[in-house]
Amino acid sequence: MFPFKHILAPLAAMLALSGCAVSERAGQTDVAAEQGSASVAEGAAAADWAKLAIPIAGEPTDHDPILQAARDARFVLLGESTHGTHEYYRDRARISERLIRDLGFGAVAIEGDWSSTYRVNLYVRGLGTDRTAEQALSGYQNFPRWMWRNAEFRDFIDRLRTWNLSQPVERRIGVYGMDVYDVFDAADAVVAYLRRVDPAAAERARREYRCFAPYNRSTHAYGEASRRATRSCEEEAAAVLAEVRRIPRPTSTAEAEEHFAAIRGAASVAGGEAYFRTVYAGSMAWNVRDQRMAATVEEIAEHVGRQAGRPGKVVAWAHNTHTGDARATDAANRGELNIGQLMRQRHGNAAFLVGFFSYAGTVMAAPEWDMPGRVYQMRPALPGSYSDVFHRSGLPAFSMILRGNKELARQYGEPRLERAIGVMYRPETERQSHYFDARISDQFDAVLFFDQSKAVTPLR
């Protein structure tokens, strides 16, 4: 999420849309279209969905069907329809652990900043100075802190650490951030790395990064200035990235990991520069962000593959609006793409996309950008929406495999409403703020549904 604070309200609203909230524009369909999306009788639709449902009962075998369906995948994208639901974190962790243990996945990429997540990576590998998971998570200081500083994610990384310490160093699982908001901390880490391996290159990098100095470590100030200025820091950020990429990859596992961290740190600076320059110019910043995140996932796969001596496989955690194929949603009408679309286009069936949904319960979110999160009572899903149809099945929790189900695609080829809650929840404008049209059988390869869900538990 965004590292700057005290941002102007209008811009905060715009940036929030880029942070996985659904815009009112996206939700504004007329009554006729809404009726058309619910043209199939709801009872019949629920019965059809129920035939495909596989109950989730808290058993070790709950996710066997997903593992079977994803057995040939190199990239499994696990979504969430909110940034604050316990069940999403819990079952993404359960699926990820099965992918690691049973299918040889080598890394977890999350919708988080590079530097703070790399601290978690060191912890799960048994490196660094943090002695507890909570210490490792304390680097997540920016809004929304609860997104990764929560008990559910803490428990997951503790289990990853235990797994890693039983494995050879070259087979240990990495945890990496794939988002684009980390500029200044990443730049510091790049220069520090270069000082250890190539002091002359470090001095060149320090001079290039001096371009950002007038903005006092504020991406808000940089974005505003780049919008008005005749030049930006684009060339300087790209020059440092090229400098780090020229360094040969070390042969030792530990040194190769540090080298990769420096490359991705420099890439984070370049990606953040491009994103904030674009978002303040009012251009298609969403696409810049998701293109960069997709590229990060691919580079992580290449890195862990070289470390382990086998094809790299990555499981990625992000919001449904990133992991589902944007071509199956009304985002495509606005020219938006996302990670799910890009991974399918580049990797075909080697990308497996999973959406997570719920009907009602509680959720952790904020009322406005950069405000403390709190627990909300989430309104029941709107009639005719996917979550409402799933609710009518009468099952408390289930998964469904959509890939290859031609009958389902034929019956439900018309769009329905789908809910998406980002870091902010606005129940007073629920329809306009949190719903959009989607064709779920084209958007995802599988879905998980929890009828009544609860909020994540934030850490202090």
MIKERO-576449 format. One record per residue (C-alpha): x, y, z; residue in three letters; residue number from 0. Coordinates in steps of 0.05 Angstrom, whole numbers. Example, Ala and Ser with C-alpha at 12.3 -4.5 7.8 and 13.67 -1.06 7.14 Angstrom:
BEGIN
+--------+--------+--------+-----+-----+
:     xx :     yy :     zz :  aa :   i :
+--------+--------+--------+-----+-----+
:    246 :    -90 :    156 : ALA :   0 :
:    273 :    -21 :    143 : SER :   1 :
+--------+--------+--------+-----+-----+
//
This chain:
BEGIN
+--------+--------+--------+-----+-----+
:     xx :     yy :     zz :  aa :   i :
+--------+--------+--------+-----+-----+
:      0 :      0 :      0 : MET :   0 :
:     19 :     72 :     -4 : PHE :   1 :
:     77 :     96 :     39 : PRO :   2 :
:     62 :    169 :     42 : PHE :   3 :
:     17 :    204 :     92 : LYS :   4 :
:    -23 :    268 :     98 : HIS :   5 :
:    -45 :    265 :     26 : ILE :   6 :
:    -98 :    311 :     -2 : LEU :   7 :
:   -168 :    280 :      1 : ALA :   8 :
:   -184 :    281 :    -74 : PRO :   9 :
:   -118 :    248 :    -92 : LEU :  10 :
:   -126 :    198 :    -36 : ALA :  11 :
:   -192 :    176 :    -66 : ALA :  12 :
:   -159 :    168 :   -134 : MET :  13 :
:   -102 :    128 :   -105 : LEU :  14 :
:   -149 :     85 :    -65 : ALA :  15 :
:   -178 :     61 :   -130 : LEU :  16 :
:   -109 :     38 :   -151 : SER :  17 :
:   -104 :      2 :    -84 : GLY :  18 :
:   -158 :    -48 :   -102 : CYS :  19 :
:   -221 :     -9 :    -84 : ALA :  20 :
:   -275 :     -9 :   -137 : VAL :  21 :
:   -293 :     59 :   -165 : SER :  22 :
:   -362 :     86 :   -167 : GLU :  23 :
:   -352 :     92 :   -242 : ARG :  24 :
:   -341 :     17 :   -245 : ALA :  25 :
:   -404 :      3 :   -207 : GLY :  26 :
:   -451 :     50 :   -245 : GLN :  27 :
:   -492 :      5 :   -289 : THR :  28 :
:   -564 :     21 :   -303 : ASP :  29 :
:   -623 :    -17 :   -276 : VAL :  30 :
:   -634 :    -55 :   -341 : ALA :  31 :
:   -563 :    -81 :   -342 : ALA :  32 :
:   -569 :   -102 :   -269 : GLU :  33 :
:   -632 :   -139 :   -283 : GLN :  34 :
:   -599 :   -173 :   -343 : GLY :  35 :
:   -542 :   -197 :   -299 : SER :  36 :
:   -594 :   -234 :   -256 : ALA :  37 :
:   -635 :   -262 :   -313 : SER :  38 :
:   -626 :   -334 :   -291 : VAL :  39 :
:   -673 :   -355 :   -234 : ALA :  40 :
:   -633 :   -349 :   -170 : GLU :  41 :
:   -658 :   -415 :   -141 : GLY :  42 :
:   -637 :   -453 :   -202 : ALA :  43 :
:   -571 :   -418 :   -205 : ALA :  44 :
:   -556 :   -436 :   -133 : ALA :  45 :
:   -574 :   -508 :   -146 : ALA :  46 :
:   -527 :   -511 :   -205 : ASP :  47 :
:   -470 :   -480 :   -165 : TRP :  48 :
:   -483 :   -528 :   -108 : ALA :  49 :
:   -472 :   -588 :   -154 : LYS :  50 :
:   -401 :   -564 :   -165 : LEU :  51 :
:   -386 :   -546 :    -93 : ALA :  52 :
:   -334 :   -583 :    -53 : ILE :  53 :
:   -345 :   -571 :     22 : PRO :  54 :
:   -289 :   -539 :     63 : ILE :  55 :
:   -291 :   -572 :    131 : ALA :  56 :
:   -223 :   -557 :    162 : GLY :  57 :
:   -195 :   -624 :    139 : GLU :  58 :
:   -125 :   -635 :    110 : PRO :  59 :
:   -157 :   -658 :     46 : THR :  60 :
:   -202 :   -597 :     36 : ASP :  61 :
:   -159 :   -569 :    -20 : HIS :  62 :
:   -141 :   -634 :    -56 : ASP :  63 :
:   -185 :   -614 :   -116 : PRO :  64 :
:   -148 :   -548 :   -124 : ILE :  65 :
:    -81 :   -583 :   -119 : LEU :  66 :
:   -103 :   -633 :   -172 : GLN :  67 :
:   -129 :   -578 :   -218 : ALA :  68 :
:    -65 :   -537 :   -209 : ALA :  69 :
:    -17 :   -595 :   -214 : ARG :  70 :
:     14 :   -569 :   -279 : ASP :  71 :
:     15 :   -496 :   -259 : ALA :  72 :
:     78 :   -455 :   -247 : ARG :  73 :
:     39 :   -394 :   -223 : PHE :  74 :
:    -19 :   -400 :   -175 : VAL :  75 :
:    -53 :   -333 :   -159 : LEU :  76 :
:    -94 :   -333 :    -95 : LEU :  77 :
:   -142 :   -275 :    -89 : GLY :  78 :
:   -186 :   -243 :    -37 : GLU :  79 :
:   -249 :   -200 :    -43 : SER :  80 :
:   -227 :   -158 :     18 : THR :  81 :
:   -161 :   -139 :     48 : HIS :  82 :
:   -184 :   -158 :    118 : GLY :  83 :
:   -217 :   -227 :    122 : THR :  84 :
:   -191 :   -282 :    167 : HIS :  85 :
:   -214 :   -340 :    124 : GLU :  86 :
:   -178 :   -314 :     62 : TYR :  87 :
:   -111 :   -310 :     97 : TYR :  88 :
:   -122 :   -377 :    132 : ARG :  89 :
:   -139 :   -416 :     69 : ASP :  90 :
:    -89 :   -381 :     25 : ARG :  91 :
:    -38 :   -405 :     75 : ALA :  92 :
:    -66 :   -475 :     75 : ARG :  93 :
:    -65 :   -479 :     -1 : ILE :  94 :
:      5 :   -448 :     -5 : SER :  95 :
:     33 :   -498 :     44 : GLU :  96 :
:      4 :   -555 :      2 : ARG :  97 :
:     34 :   -525 :    -61 : LEU :  98 :
:    102 :   -520 :    -28 : ILE :  99 :
:    101 :   -589 :      3 : ARG : 100 :
:     66 :   -629 :    -52 : ASP : 101 :
:     80 :   -592 :   -117 : LEU : 102 :
:    148 :   -561 :   -106 : GLY : 103 :
:    130 :   -487 :   -105 : PHE : 104 :
:    190 :   -445 :    -84 : GLY : 105 :
:    165 :   -376 :    -65 : ALA : 106 :
:    106 :   -335 :    -41 : VAL : 107 :
:     97 :   -266 :    -72 : ALA : 108 :
:     50 :   -218 :    -36 : ILE : 109 :
:     16 :   -152 :    -52 : GLU : 110 :
:     65 :   -117 :     -6 : GLY : 111 :
:    125 :    -71 :     -9 : ASP : 112 :
:    192 :   -100 :    -27 : TRP : 113 :
:    235 :    -78 :     32 : SER : 114 :
:    188 :    -94 :     88 : SER : 115 :
:    172 :   -161 :     57 : THR : 116 :
:    245 :   -178 :     46 : TYR : 117 :
:    253 :   -172 :    121 : ARG : 118 :
:    201 :   -227 :    127 : VAL : 119 :
:    239 :   -267 :     74 : ASN : 120 :
:    301 :   -265 :    117 : LEU : 121 :
:    262 :   -288 :    177 : TYR : 122 :
:    230 :   -348 :    143 : VAL : 123 :
:    298 :   -368 :    116 : ARG : 124 :
:    329 :   -367 :    186 : GLY : 125 :
:    370 :   -305 :    169 : LEU : 126 :
:    369 :   -233 :    193 : GLY : 127 :
:    365 :   -208 :    264 : THR : 128 :
:    291 :   -217 :    279 : ASP : 129 :
:    277 :   -272 :    329 : ARG : 130 :
:    201 :   -275 :    324 : THR : 131 :
:    151 :   -268 :    268 : ALA : 132 :
:    121 :   -206 :    301 : GLU : 133 :
:    189 :   -173 :    299 : GLN : 134 :
:    196 :   -190 :    226 : ALA : 135 :
:    127 :   -161 :    211 : LEU : 136 :
:    141 :    -96 :    248 : SER : 137 :
:    171 :    -67 :    184 : GLY : 138 :
:    100 :    -58 :    157 : TYR : 139 :
:     90 :     12 :    185 : GLN : 140 :
:     50 :     44 :    129 : ASN : 141 :
:    -25 :     43 :    117 : PHE : 142 :
:    -57 :     -7 :    118 : PRO : 143 :
:    -16 :    -40 :    172 : ARG : 144 :
:    -66 :    -95 :    185 : TRP : 145 :
:    -59 :   -122 :    115 : MET : 146 :
:      5 :   -159 :    132 : TRP : 147 :
:     14 :   -145 :    205 : ARG : 148 :
:    -39 :   -194 :    228 : ASN : 149 :
:    -41 :   -258 :    268 : ALA : 150 :
:    -61 :   -300 :    208 : GLU : 151 :
:      0 :   -280 :    166 : PHE : 152 :
:     45 :   -285 :    228 : ARG : 153 :
:     25 :   -357 :    239 : ASP : 154 :
:     36 :   -373 :    166 : PHE : 155 :
:    107 :   -346 :    164 : ILE : 156 :
:    124 :   -382 :    229 : ASP : 157 :
:    104 :   -447 :    196 : ARG : 158 :
:    144 :   -429 :    134 : LEU : 159 :
:    205 :   -417 :    178 : ARG : 160 :
:    197 :   -485 :    211 : THR : 161 :
:    191 :   -517 :    142 : TRP : 162 :
:    252 :   -480 :    115 : ASN : 163 :
:    297 :   -500 :    173 : LEU : 164 :
:    284 :   -572 :    155 : SER : 165 :
:    305 :   -562 :     82 : GLN : 166 :
:    371 :   -553 :     46 : PRO : 167 :
:    389 :   -479 :     38 : VAL : 168 :
:    377 :   -479 :    -37 : GLU : 169 :
:    307 :   -508 :    -28 : ARG : 170 :
:    283 :   -458 :     25 : ARG : 171 :
:    220 :   -419 :      9 : ILE : 172 :
:    224 :   -345 :     -4 : GLY : 173 :
:    172 :   -292 :     13 : VAL : 174 :
:    176 :   -230 :    -31 : TYR : 175 :
:    137 :   -165 :    -41 : GLY : 176 :
:    113 :   -151 :   -112 : MET : 177 :
:     80 :    -83 :   -104 : ASP : 178 :
:    108 :    -17 :   -130 : VAL : 179 :
:    103 :     32 :    -72 : TYR : 180 :
:    173 :     22 :    -42 : ASP : 181 :
:    220 :     75 :    -68 : VAL : 182 :
:    264 :    104 :    -14 : PHE : 183 :
:    276 :     44 :     31 : ASP : 184 :
:    292 :      3 :    -30 : ALA : 185 :
:    341 :     55 :    -56 : ALA : 186 :
:    377 :     54 :     11 : ASP : 187 :
:    383 :    -21 :      9 : ALA : 188 :
:    410 :    -20 :    -62 : VAL : 189 :
:    465 :     29 :    -45 : VAL : 190 :
:    483 :    -11 :     18 : ALA : 191 :
:    490 :    -74 :    -23 : TYR : 192 :
:    533 :    -40 :    -75 : LEU : 193 :
:    579 :    -12 :    -21 : ARG : 194 :
:    594 :    -84 :     -1 : ARG : 195 :
:    607 :   -112 :    -70 : VAL : 196 :
:    627 :    -52 :   -114 : ASP : 197 :
:    641 :     14 :    -79 : PRO : 198 :
:    650 :     51 :   -144 : ALA : 199 :
:    581 :     28 :   -168 : ALA : 200 :
:    552 :     48 :   -101 : ALA : 201 :
:    577 :    118 :   -110 : GLU : 202 :
:    547 :    121 :   -180 : ARG : 203 :
:    481 :     96 :   -153 : ALA : 204 :
:    482 :    146 :    -96 : ARG : 205 :
:    492 :    202 :   -147 : ARG : 206 :
:    435 :    178 :   -190 : GLU : 207 :
:    387 :    170 :   -131 : TYR : 208 :
:    405 :    241 :   -110 : ARG : 209 :
:    352 :    260 :   -161 : CYS : 210 :
:    300 :    241 :   -108 : PHE : 211 :
:    332 :    282 :    -52 : ALA : 212 :
:    290 :    346 :    -61 : PRO : 213 :
:    226 :    307 :    -44 : TYR : 214 :
:    246 :    289 :     28 : ASN : 215 :
:    228 :    215 :     20 : ARG : 216 :
:    156 :    233 :      1 : SER : 217 :
:    127 :    199 :    -60 : THR : 218 :
:     70 :    249 :    -55 : HIS : 219 :
:    119 :    306 :    -64 : ALA : 220 :
:    154 :    269 :   -121 : TYR : 221 :
:     90 :    254 :   -157 : GLY : 222 :
:     66 :    326 :   -152 : GLU : 223 :
:    133 :    353 :   -175 : ALA : 224 :
:    139 :    305 :   -234 : SER : 225 :
:     70 :    326 :   -257 : ARG : 226 :
:     93 :    398 :   -262 : ARG : 227 :
:    166 :    389 :   -279 : ALA : 228 :
:    198 :    382 :   -348 : THR : 229 :
:    237 :    320 :   -326 : ARG : 230 :
:    232 :    264 :   -276 : SER : 231 :
:    278 :    214 :   -242 : CYS : 232 :
:    260 :    160 :   -292 : GLU : 233 :
:    327 :    157 :   -326 : GLU : 234 :
:    366 :    157 :   -260 : GLU : 235 :
:    324 :    100 :   -231 : ALA : 236 :
:    333 :     60 :   -295 : ALA : 237 :
:    408 :     72 :   -295 : ALA : 238 :
:    417 :     43 :   -226 : VAL : 239 :
:    375 :    -18 :   -244 : LEU : 240 :
:    419 :    -30 :   -305 : ALA : 241 :
:    481 :    -22 :   -261 : GLU : 242 :
:    458 :    -75 :   -212 : VAL : 243 :
:    437 :   -123 :   -267 : ARG : 244 :
:    507 :   -119 :   -297 : ARG : 245 :
:    536 :   -151 :   -234 : ILE : 246 :
:    546 :   -226 :   -247 : PRO : 247 :
:    501 :   -272 :   -206 : ARG : 248 :
:    543 :   -303 :   -150 : PRO : 249 :
:    548 :   -378 :   -146 : THR : 250 :
:    534 :   -386 :    -72 : SER : 251 :
:    461 :   -390 :    -51 : THR : 252 :
:    467 :   -336 :      3 : ALA : 253 :
:    503 :   -287 :    -43 : GLU : 254 :
:    456 :   -301 :   -101 : ALA : 255 :
:    397 :   -284 :    -55 : GLU : 256 :
:    430 :   -218 :    -36 : GLU : 257 :
:    443 :   -203 :   -109 : HIS : 258 :
:    371 :   -218 :   -127 : PHE : 259 :
:    347 :   -173 :    -70 : ALA : 260 :
:    389 :   -116 :    -98 : ALA : 261 :
:    362 :   -125 :   -168 : ILE : 262 :
:    290 :   -127 :   -144 : ARG : 263 :
:    303 :    -68 :    -98 : GLY : 264 :
:    328 :    -26 :   -156 : ALA : 265 :
:    268 :    -51 :   -196 : ALA : 266 :
:    223 :    -28 :   -139 : SER : 267 :
:    252 :     42 :   -143 : VAL : 268 :
:    242 :     43 :   -219 : ALA : 269 :
:    172 :     15 :   -212 : GLY : 270 :
:    152 :     63 :   -157 : GLY : 271 :
:    179 :    122 :   -196 : GLU : 272 :
:    139 :    102 :   -257 : ALA : 273 :
:     76 :     89 :   -217 : TYR : 274 :
:     75 :    154 :   -178 : PHE : 275 :
:     95 :    195 :   -238 : ARG : 276 :
:     37 :    163 :   -277 : THR : 277 :
:    -16 :    166 :   -222 : VAL : 278 :
:     -5 :    240 :   -210 : TYR : 279 :
:     -9 :    253 :   -284 : ALA : 280 :
:    -78 :    221 :   -285 : GLY : 281 :
:    -56 :    166 :   -333 : SER : 282 :
:    -68 :     91 :   -330 : MET : 283 :
:    -28 :     79 :   -266 : ALA : 284 :
:    -66 :     14 :   -251 : TRP : 285 :
:    -35 :    -18 :   -313 : ASN : 286 :
:     34 :      6 :   -295 : VAL : 287 :
:     26 :    -25 :   -226 : ARG : 288 :
:      0 :    -93 :   -250 : ASP : 289 :
:     50 :    -98 :   -306 : GLN : 290 :
:    106 :    -87 :   -256 : ARG : 291 :
:     77 :   -137 :   -207 : MET : 292 :
:     70 :   -190 :   -261 : ALA : 293 :
:    143 :   -179 :   -281 : ALA : 294 :
:    164 :   -186 :   -209 : THR : 295 :
:    128 :   -253 :   -202 : VAL : 296 :
:    163 :   -279 :   -264 : GLU : 297 :
:    231 :   -257 :   -240 : GLU : 298 :
:    219 :   -289 :   -173 : ILE : 299 :
:    202 :   -354 :   -209 : ALA : 300 :
:    266 :   -350 :   -249 : GLU : 301 :
:    307 :   -336 :   -186 : HIS : 302 :
:    280 :   -393 :   -144 : VAL : 303 :
:    285 :   -439 :   -203 : GLY : 304 :
:    359 :   -425 :   -211 : ARG : 305 :
:    369 :   -433 :   -136 : GLN : 306 :
:    335 :   -501 :   -134 : ALA : 307 :
:    358 :   -526 :   -202 : GLY : 308 :
:    287 :   -538 :   -226 : ARG : 309 :
:    231 :   -497 :   -259 : PRO : 310 :
:    211 :   -442 :   -211 : GLY : 311 :
:    140 :   -441 :   -185 : LYS : 312 :
:    108 :   -382 :   -148 : VAL : 313 :
:     43 :   -374 :   -109 : VAL : 314 :
:     20 :   -301 :   -107 : ALA : 315 :
:    -28 :   -269 :    -57 : TRP : 316 :
:    -66 :   -207 :    -80 : ALA : 317 :
:   -136 :   -179 :    -85 : HIS : 318 :
:   -185 :   -212 :   -133 : ASN : 319 :
:   -182 :   -150 :   -176 : THR : 320 :
:   -109 :   -166 :   -189 : HIS : 321 :
:   -112 :   -243 :   -192 : THR : 322 :
:   -174 :   -253 :   -234 : GLY : 323 :
:   -171 :   -243 :   -309 : ASP : 324 :
:   -190 :   -170 :   -322 : ALA : 325 :
:   -217 :   -188 :   -391 : ARG : 326 :
:   -276 :   -222 :   -357 : ALA : 327 :
:   -295 :   -159 :   -318 : THR : 328 :
:   -318 :    -89 :   -336 : ASP : 329 :
:   -248 :    -65 :   -322 : ALA : 330 :
:   -232 :    -86 :   -393 : ALA : 331 :
:   -281 :    -32 :   -418 : ASN : 332 :
:   -237 :     20 :   -385 : ARG : 333 :
:   -174 :     -8 :   -417 : GLY : 334 :
:   -149 :    -38 :   -352 : GLU : 335 :
:   -109 :   -103 :   -347 : LEU : 336 :
:    -83 :   -141 :   -287 : ASN : 337 :
:    -35 :   -195 :   -264 : ILE : 338 :
:    -84 :   -252 :   -276 : GLY : 339 :
:    -95 :   -231 :   -348 : GLN : 340 :
:    -20 :   -221 :   -362 : LEU : 341 :
:     -1 :   -288 :   -332 : MET : 342 :
:    -54 :   -324 :   -373 : ARG : 343 :
:    -32 :   -289 :   -436 : GLN : 344 :
:     41 :   -306 :   -424 : ARG : 345 :
:     36 :   -374 :   -392 : HIS : 346 :
:    -31 :   -404 :   -412 : GLY : 347 :
:    -53 :   -462 :   -368 : ASN : 348 :
:     11 :   -456 :   -327 : ALA : 349 :
:    -25 :   -398 :   -292 : ALA : 350 :
:    -81 :   -419 :   -244 : PHE : 351 :
:   -125 :   -364 :   -217 : LEU : 352 :
:   -166 :   -372 :   -153 : VAL : 353 :
:   -218 :   -323 :   -126 : GLY : 354 :
:   -242 :   -317 :    -54 : PHE : 355 :
:   -312 :   -293 :    -35 : PHE : 356 :
:   -359 :   -287 :     24 : SER : 357 :
:   -431 :   -268 :     37 : TYR : 358 :
:   -432 :   -231 :    104 : ALA : 359 :
:   -395 :   -225 :    170 : GLY : 360 :
:   -342 :   -177 :    194 : THR : 361 :
:   -283 :   -146 :    158 : VAL : 362 :
:   -223 :   -103 :    176 : MET : 363 :
:   -221 :    -39 :    136 : ALA : 364 :
:   -214 :     37 :    143 : ALA : 365 :
:   -267 :     90 :    134 : PRO : 366 :
:   -219 :    134 :     94 : GLU : 367 :
:   -150 :    131 :     66 : TRP : 368 :
:    -93 :    132 :    118 : ASP : 369 :
:   -141 :    125 :    176 : MET : 370 :
:   -137 :     69 :    228 : PRO : 371 :
:   -172 :      4 :    209 : GLY : 372 :
:   -231 :    -21 :    248 : ARG : 373 :
:   -278 :    -81 :    247 : VAL : 374 :
:   -340 :    -70 :    205 : TYR : 375 :
:   -403 :   -111 :    200 : GLN : 376 :
:   -402 :   -129 :    126 : MET : 377 :
:   -470 :   -123 :     94 : ARG : 378 :
:   -501 :   -185 :     63 : PRO : 379 :
:   -484 :   -191 :    -11 : ALA : 380 :
:   -532 :   -157 :    -59 : LEU : 381 :
:   -587 :   -200 :    -89 : PRO : 382 :
:   -567 :   -232 :   -155 : GLY : 383 :
:   -492 :   -224 :   -142 : SER : 384 :
:   -445 :   -284 :   -143 : TYR : 385 :
:   -439 :   -284 :    -68 : SER : 386 :
:   -514 :   -284 :    -61 : ASP : 387 :
:   -521 :   -343 :   -107 : VAL : 388 :
:   -466 :   -380 :    -69 : PHE : 389 :
:   -502 :   -364 :     -4 : HIS : 390 :
:   -567 :   -394 :    -31 : ARG : 391 :
:   -531 :   -461 :    -39 : SER : 392 :
:   -538 :   -469 :     37 : GLY : 393 :
:   -466 :   -492 :     45 : LEU : 394 :
:   -424 :   -455 :     98 : PRO : 395 :
:   -358 :   -460 :     60 : ALA : 396 :
:   -337 :   -492 :     -5 : PHE : 397 :
:   -291 :   -491 :    -65 : SER : 398 :
:   -308 :   -501 :   -138 : MET : 399 :
:   -264 :   -517 :   -198 : ILE : 400 :
:   -286 :   -475 :   -257 : LEU : 401 :
:   -232 :   -491 :   -307 : ARG : 402 :
:   -256 :   -537 :   -361 : GLY : 403 :
:   -330 :   -533 :   -341 : ASN : 404 :
:   -360 :   -514 :   -409 : LYS : 405 :
:   -431 :   -524 :   -385 : GLU : 406 :
:   -421 :   -474 :   -330 : LEU : 407 :
:   -391 :   -424 :   -377 : ALA : 408 :
:   -449 :   -432 :   -425 : ARG : 409 :
:   -502 :   -424 :   -372 : GLN : 410 :
:   -470 :   -365 :   -338 : TYR : 411 :
:   -435 :   -328 :   -394 : GLY : 412 :
:   -473 :   -265 :   -377 : GLU : 413 :
:   -442 :   -220 :   -324 : PRO : 414 :
:   -465 :   -217 :   -252 : ARG : 415 :
:   -447 :   -170 :   -196 : LEU : 416 :
:   -384 :   -186 :   -158 : GLU : 417 :
:   -363 :   -152 :    -93 : ARG : 418 :
:   -294 :   -123 :    -79 : ALA : 419 :
:   -275 :    -87 :    -15 : ILE : 420 :
:   -206 :    -56 :    -14 : GLY : 421 :
:   -172 :    -21 :     45 : VAL : 422 :
:   -233 :     23 :     54 : MET : 423 :
:   -304 :      0 :     67 : TYR : 424 :
:   -363 :     46 :     50 : ARG : 425 :
:   -427 :      9 :     67 : PRO : 426 :
:   -468 :     73 :     57 : GLU : 427 :
:   -451 :     69 :    -18 : THR : 428 :
:   -444 :     -7 :    -21 : GLU : 429 :
:   -470 :    -16 :    -92 : ARG : 430 :
:   -431 :     40 :   -123 : GLN : 431 :
:   -366 :     31 :    -84 : SER : 432 :
:   -358 :    -44 :    -80 : HIS : 433 :
:   -391 :    -79 :   -139 : TYR : 434 :
:   -374 :    -90 :   -212 : PHE : 435 :
:   -397 :   -137 :   -267 : ASP : 436 :
:   -357 :   -200 :   -281 : ALA : 437 :
:   -362 :   -268 :   -315 : ARG : 438 :
:   -333 :   -310 :   -259 : ILE : 439 :
:   -324 :   -374 :   -300 : SER : 440 :
:   -277 :   -335 :   -346 : ASP : 441 :
:   -246 :   -294 :   -291 : GLN : 442 :
:   -222 :   -351 :   -247 : PHE : 443 :
:   -201 :   -424 :   -252 : ASP : 444 :
:   -229 :   -439 :   -183 : ALA : 445 :
:   -265 :   -402 :   -127 : VAL : 446 :
:   -270 :   -409 :    -52 : LEU : 447 :
:   -332 :   -385 :    -15 : PHE : 448 :
:   -345 :   -372 :     59 : PHE : 449 :
:   -417 :   -356 :     77 : ASP : 450 :
:   -401 :   -321 :    143 : GLN : 451 :
:   -330 :   -294 :    150 : SER : 452 :
:   -295 :   -254 :    203 : LYS : 453 :
:   -242 :   -199 :    205 : ALA : 454 :
:   -168 :   -211 :    210 : VAL : 455 :
:   -134 :   -201 :    277 : THR : 456 :
:    -86 :   -142 :    272 : PRO : 457 :
:    -21 :   -142 :    311 : LEU : 458 :
:     -1 :    -83 :    355 : ARG : 459 :
+--------+--------+--------+-----+-----+
//
